[in-house]
Amino acid sequence: MRIALIGATGFIGSAILKEALSRGHQVTAVVAHPGKLAPAANLTPVGVDVLDQAQLAARLKGVDAVISAFSGHAQSDVYDYYLRGIRAIIVATKEAAVPRLLVVGGAGSLEVAPGLQLLDTPNFPAMYKPTAEGAREALRLLREEKSLNWTMLSPSAVIAPGERTGKFRLGGDRLLADEKGESRISVEDYAVAMVDELEKPTHLRQRFTVGY
């Protein structure tokens, strides 16, 4: 499959890139600094400013799917930068007539109780709020789309480097936790779940989550 992966050098994006290449997909890595990517079979790095909607649309033409691991973590105004980027990605995907958009979401918009999202709980870390609020707004934007075939995958509360086990649970809009009450997923298994969804779509126009 021909994939455009936006943010392929980031924490989650690099894991998705590794997983996609390991399965033989042809990946166009859409990044700000293509020189950061080591050469690999089936990998084509391209330098694009995601906020340049026209340039982005031109680069997305001809692929079977776009996976967005775009984030604004390195920016001073994370929330504003992220939303400008995700809006550009949505419009560019439609302009390029790409059949599908998969988006890396956040855990903050997952419910921990009926009507209560993780982001709105008292102990949610302040340093992660701009990112979580941006991801929640991105989900709202996607749900308002009338024609775009989108999917968002939210991780568990904790996503960190670990093992690729291939053993995890999938859920909907509620935060997943294990028997110890811990909500976690390795970035490697998150990537497995994302590429699984790419290959065998089961959450069209939906958000879902992954955890142990």
C-alpha positions in Angstrom: 0.0 0.0 0.0 1.2 3.6 -0.7 1.1 5.6 2.5 1.9 9.3 3.2 3.1 9.5 6.8 3.1 13.0 8.3 5.4 13.4 11.2 7.5 10.3 10.5 10.4 11.4 12.6 8.4 12.0 15.8 8.0 9.7 18.8 4.9 8.0 17.6 5.5 8.7 13.9 8.8 6.9 13.9 7.3 3.8 15.4 4.5 3.8 12.8 7.1 4.2 10.1 9.1 1.2 11.3 6.0 -0.9 11.5 4.7 0.1 8.1 8.1 -0.5 6.4 8.4 -3.9 8.1 5.1 -4.9 6.4 6.3 -3.9 3.0 4.3 -0.7 2.5 5.6 2.1 0.4 5.9 5.1 2.6 6.3 8.8 1.7 7.6 10.4 4.9 6.2 13.9 5.0 8.5 15.8 7.4 10.0 19.2 8.0 13.6 17.9 7.9 13.9 14.8 5.5 17.7 14.6 6.2 16.9 13.2 9.7 15.6 9.9 8.1 18.0 7.1 7.4 17.7 5.6 3.9 15.5 2.5 3.7 13.8 0.3 1.2 10.3 1.6 0.2 10.9 4.9 2.0 10.7 8.3 0.2 11.3 11.3 2.5 9.9 14.6 1.4 10.3 18.0 3.0 7.0 19.8 3.4 5.7 22.6 5.6 2.4 21.0 6.8 0.9 24.5 7.2 1.4 25.0 3.4 -1.9 23.5 2.4 -1.3 23.6 -1.4 2.2 22.1 -1.1 0.9 19.4 1.2 -2.0 18.5 -1.1 0.4 18.1 -4.0 2.6 15.7 -2.1 -0.4 13.6 -1.0 -1.7 13.0 -4.4 -1.6 9.3 -5.5 -1.3 7.6 -2.1 -3.8 5.1 -0.8 -3.9 6.6 2.7 -2.6 9.4 4.9 -1.5 8.7 8.4 -1.0 11.9 10.5 1.3 11.7 13.5 1.6 15.5 13.3 2.1 17.3 16.6 3.1 20.7 17.8 5.2 19.7 20.8 8.2 21.7 19.7 6.3 24.9 19.3 5.7 27.7 21.8 1.9 27.6 21.2 1.2 23.9 20.9 -2.5 24.2 20.7 -2.8 26.8 18.0 0.0 25.3 15.9 -1.5 21.8 16.1 -4.9 23.0 15.1 -3.6 25.0 12.1 -1.7 21.9 11.1 -4.6 19.4 11.5 -6.9 21.7 9.6 -4.4 21.9 6.7 -4.0 18.1 6.8 -7.8 17.5 6.6 -8.3 19.9 3.7 -5.1 18.8 1.8 -6.2 15.1 2.1 -9.6 16.0 0.6 -8.0 18.1 -2.2 -5.6 15.3 -3.1 -8.6 12.9 -3.2 -6.9 10.4 -0.8 -9.3 7.7 0.1 -8.5 7.6 3.8 -7.0 9.6 6.7 -5.8 8.0 9.9 -4.9 10.3 12.8 -2.9 9.8 15.9 -5.2 11.1 18.7 -4.8 11.7 22.4 -6.0 9.9 25.5 -7.3 13.1 27.1 -10.7 12.9 25.2 -11.3 9.4 26.4 -14.0 8.9 29.1 -13.0 7.7 32.6 -16.6 7.8 33.7 -19.9 8.6 31.9 -19.6 12.2 30.7 -16.2 12.7 32.2 -13.1 12.8 30.0 -9.6 12.2 31.3 -8.6 15.7 30.3 -11.2 17.2 32.6 -10.1 15.3 35.7 -8.4 17.3 38.5 -5.0 15.5 38.3 -4.5 15.7 34.5 -0.9 17.0 34.1 -0.9 20.7 33.1 2.1 20.3 30.8 0.1 18.0 28.6 -3.1 20.0 28.5 -2.4 22.0 25.3 -1.6 18.8 23.4 -4.7 17.0 24.8 -7.0 19.9 24.1 -5.7 20.1 20.5 -6.3 16.4 19.9 -9.8 16.7 21.4 -10.6 19.6 19.1 -9.2 17.6 16.2 -11.6 14.8 17.0 -14.5 17.3 17.0 -13.4 18.6 13.5 -13.2 15.1 12.1 -16.6 14.2 13.5 -18.0 17.2 11.7 -16.6 16.0 8.3 -19.3 15.0 5.9 -17.3 13.3 3.2 -13.8 12.5 4.6 -13.2 8.8 5.4 -11.3 9.3 8.7 -10.2 7.2 11.7 -8.5 8.4 14.9 -6.6 6.1 17.2 -6.2 7.3 20.8 -3.5 5.7 23.0 -3.8 4.7 26.6 -3.0 7.3 29.3 0.6 6.3 29.2 2.4 5.5 25.9 6.1 4.8 26.2 8.9 2.8 24.5 8.6 -0.9 25.2 8.0 -4.2 23.4 6.2 -5.1 20.3 4.0 -7.8 21.7 1.0 -7.7 19.3 -1.2 -8.4 22.3 -3.5 -5.7 23.4 -7.2 -4.7 23.6 -9.1 -2.3 21.5 -11.9 0.0 22.8 -14.1 2.9 21.8 -14.4 6.2 23.6 -13.6 4.9 27.1 -10.1 4.8 28.6 -8.8 1.2 28.8 -7.0 0.0 32.0 -5.5 -3.4 33.0 -6.2 -5.5 36.0 -4.0 -3.2 38.1 -5.9 -0.1 37.1 -3.0 1.1 34.9 -3.8 2.5 31.4 -0.8 2.0 29.2 0.5 0.9 25.8 3.9 0.7 24.3 4.6 2.9 21.3 5.5 -0.2 19.4 2.1 -1.9 20.0 0.3 1.4 19.3 2.0 1.3 15.8 0.9 -2.3 15.3 -2.7 -1.3 16.0 -2.5 1.7 13.7 -1.1 -0.3 10.8 -3.6 -3.1 11.5 -6.4 -0.6 11.1 -4.8 0.7 7.9 -4.7 -2.8 6.4 -8.1 -4.0 7.6 -10.4 -1.1 8.2 -12.8 -1.7 11.0 -13.2 1.8 12.5 -14.3 4.0 9.6 -15.4 7.5 10.6 -14.8 6.5 14.2 -12.3 7.1 17.1 -11.0 4.0 18.9 -8.4 3.3 21.5 -5.7 0.7 22.3 -4.4 -0.6 25.6 -3.3 -3.5 27.7 
